[in-house]
């Protein structure tokens, strides 16, 4: 399923800990040399969207599968798979206990379908902001530090930018009170324009607000794309995580349409040291094989920075 289909289906369009006016990274694994790892690998739940939508896996089973089947102990959730139990204390406690018992870190929750934070109508925009509050609360209970939201709205580029800065700013204030970061993914529409989204970040101007650069989501419309490398470069100053998207692999195990060496050079030069999430979204391999191949590719990138 391609990214555009995901937005259609849900009908909406590094981890950093913020404190005292600045954001600091979580501790990273230390190598035998004493150096810190460039990044750690997490698994984005969307990689299993087919299995989850088909009922072959549940939200509660996902984190354990990530660790036991793939050796990944950091996970990223997607809101539809909570099946509207995000405000159920018993459900959240059960999920938290599962991850605690397995030594799994709950990294972030990707939120979709809660309204446009860039709605030009003030009342609708504020309603969308408030719709996200429960996810900030859920993230806090689960020990996540971050939720991912969408910077979406209908109107001219400048109109939506002004509205998004307001809506995102309001939500960020709520996140700040709960010590939860609010981050935006390039996820279609104006948000897939790196310059536009970086301007939004400057407008909100909060250490609790950042970006989640996604390698595969730089399509502004059906006829307009944004350069992925330029986009990532523009979003990196605000990045609190990375979404390593893959769609296919060649015989050497590389993503033929995304130059991972070039991409991670940009990320490394931006001095990012955080969490990179696997997000397999292709059709040529099973979800399990796609995840394994993406992990292998990321581990190959890591090796380049260990010498």
GIURBEL-V861409 format. One line per field, one symbol per residue. psi: psi as a letter, one per 20 degrees, with the letter a starting at -180 (. if undefined). burial: b if it has 24 or more other ideal C-beta (glycine too) atoms within 12 Angstrom, else e. Layout:
BEGIN
psi: ???
burial: ???
END
This chain:
BEGIN
psi: prghhghggjkp.kpqoqpljrpqqqprqprhiiqqqgrqprophhhkhghghijiqrhhhghgggghhikpkpqprpghiilkjijohgghgggggghghikppogrpppqkjroikpipgghghggghhighhggggggijqiqqprqnqrparghghgggghgghgghhhggghjlpqoqpqolrbhijoggghhhgghgglpijparnpphjlkohahipqqphggggghihijpjrponqqhrqahjjqohionhgggigggghjkpnbppppnpkriirrgghggghgghghhhgghhji.
burial: bebeebbeebebbbbbbbeeeebebbebeeeeeeeebbbbbbbbbbbbbbbbeeeebbbbbbbbbbbeebebbbbbbbbbbbeeebeeeeebeebbebbeebebbbbbbbbbbbbbbbbbeeeebeebbebbbbbbbbbbbbbbbbbbbbbbbeeebeebbbbbbbbbbbbbebbbebbbbbbbbbbbbbbbbbbbbbbbbebbebbbbbbbbbbbbbbbeeeeebebbebbbbbbbbbbbbbbbbbbbeeeebbeebebeebbebbbebebbbbbbbbbbbeeeebeebbbbbbbbbbebbeebee
END
